[in-house]
Amino acid sequence: MKNKILILALLGIANTEQKAEAQQPKVQNANSGKLQFGFRGTVNPHLPSGASWLSYGAQLSLKVARRFNSEWFADYYPSAGKGNVERNDIRIGAAALYYPLHEIYTGKVCTPYFSIGTSYTSSKITTRNLDSQLTNVSRWGIGLIAGMGMLLHISPKFDLGFVSQYLGQVGSQFKTGETTALNNSERIIVQQPDTRINYEGQMIFCMSVNYTLGDLW
């Protein structure tokens, strides 16, 4: 009789524990592959003349660990040059994000982070000569970006991102020459390729709107 009572008591305890576990909400896996897609706008006030200081682009973010996220982006700087010179820049890159205070997707309103990564920039300059012929010169540059930012969580699916970064970029520089009309009334700057290496340091300010697509794993 005592054995039956003991068995029934153990079965009752096990059943109670199972019900308690079923009632508890499932905790999100902190290491899940959370995927986000977003649109971004970048302000780069230190671009050379002839290029736009404002770009637009898109980015993908994929969470890889509890406090680490990865970001993949592409920006387009349309031409803003006046006269006979136009310049277009396309920048692609990737960065690693680290959250020092708390991990992302934990119900916090704001998540600060540090970022570091690399970028590649394709620059194309189009010059209209005196005889209205177009001359195109292009180059590639590689750079290292680092900075600080934060995410503002508007809803479980949407957040706003703000980041300030420094970009150090190395690439071949453009050689500039002048062409003068026969009547000396017009001078046109002509861009030519150059084999010398040029270093550019720029501050970048970016704002993004991001939407959570779901978990990849």
URZI-V55198 format. One line per field, one symbol per residue. phi: phi as a letter, one per 20 degrees, with the letter a starting at -180 (. if undefined). A space follows every 50 residues. Layout:
phi: ???
//
This chain:
phi: .fffffffffffffffffffffffffefffdfefdccbdcccdcfdfffn dfecccabbcccfdbgdccdcccbccdffcfdnddcccccccabbddcdf ebffmdnffccfbdcbacbccddcdddeffemeeddccbdcdbcdbacbb ddefbgddbddcbdcdddccafeeedccddffelebccedecfcefecdc dcecccccdcceeqdeb
//
